[in-house]
Amino acid sequence: MRQNSIRRRLIATVVLSQSLLAAGLVFAGVFYTQRRLLAALDAGIQSRALSVAALVRYTEDASGNVYFDDTLMPQALDPRRPDLFAVWAERSGLLTRSANWPSEAAISPKESRDHWDFKWAGVSYRALRVSHVPVLDREEGKAFQPQTLTIVYAAPLAALREQVRAAGFFIALASLALLGITVLLALWGIRRGLQPLRNLAEQAAAVSANTWDFRLPPEAWESEELRPLIEAMVLMLSRLQESFIQQKEFLANATHELKTPVAVLKSTLQLMLQRPRAAEEYRTGLERCLEDLDRLERLVQGMLRLGRAEQWARGALRRNLHPVDVAATCQEAAERIRGLAEAKRVEIRLSTNGAVAVKADPDDLQLVWTNLLENAVRHSPEGESVEIGVTRKTSHLVQVVIADHGRGIAANELPHIFDRFYRGDPSRTRATGGFGLGLAISKVLVEAYGGTIRAESASEQGTRMTVELPTRDAR
């Protein structure tokens, strides 16, 4: 079992808490037993003190003097150790005391306490003083002023302490037995309680790149403590699976996209080398090779841009950003697309209600607007327009809307338009230069700045792209 294991910490907590409980029970039991036995001893001492007082008699004359009749002395509380007692009369002074009575300096009838402990001749005693006790013996017909008595009676504490030790030993033994039983039950309960976690770990260990089936044990779902962990694991595995599938698709698509221009370039060069050709034929072949290399270069640049954007979105890259006017970047993007728009006779209209600054790289924003505008212009009929609207939606949010009036995007294609290398339009072939990376790059960049991008489209009514960016620092 590991040093920092949950099981060990739980067991240590249970043992410590039960040990403290057992120690508390022993202390409370011993304390309560001692108090009860001490109260019983005080009652016994008081009873014997009154019994001693009952042995005081008046003399036969009318003097009112008293004497002590020791013929009916009560037995000691502890037969093995004699009690101590002394009796003082109100007028006669010390009347009697036991043979083993200590010196006057040790015990006095003027003690301010009613109960106290003392030690004499190596023996601990519990003493009780009873004052103003009347003499019970009264002679009929004799007129004299009655006297009162003060009795100090002390009994050894040895028997009481032996009983307290015996009770403490019994309570401690019972507490240790209960502690052992409790620890065993705790070990069994902890082992049983952690079993769903072990089963969950075994099922999680079975997940691999080829097997994403995560079979959850029924008892794990029933555990209230494990449910948040299970939900987090299911969500994490779902995201990992989605990311893994995206990476596989990206690699497959990238391989396919790279394979086509490389194969065309290779076949063109091989064809040129099959036989001697005229200079014009070589020139035409080389121009085709340059076109393919240009396409290949644009594809690689797009893939690298997407990779850098994803690294920055995950926090792997740090950049120094400065406030940028969103409307200005939209204007610059529109100028870049102006040539394509004029060729298709599509008008680009920009509207804004003032400067709105966000902390960003202007090249990133221009790339996002350029990608969205290029798609809007390419899918707009001749003579139509593409609108760009920049508005401050809230005090901390700017919204950019790019809308066209084309034939729209099919409902089944709309959820996939931001996927890498996705081409819903069959016309986006080698001739048009589309790779299916523009919207994917735009989505990654927008989300890297803490914003959102979404698409709305209706058949034969056009497409509306909405981008929202925070005006405060997104990173």
Helices and strands as residue ranges (DSSP letters): H 6-53, E 56-58, E 66-68, G 70-72, E 84-89, E 93-97, E 115-120, E 123-134, E 148-156, H 158-205, H 218-222, H 227-273, H 279-313, E 322-325, H 326-343, E 347-352, E 357-360, H 362-378, E 385-394, E 397-403, G 414-416, H 438-448, E 452-458, E 462-470
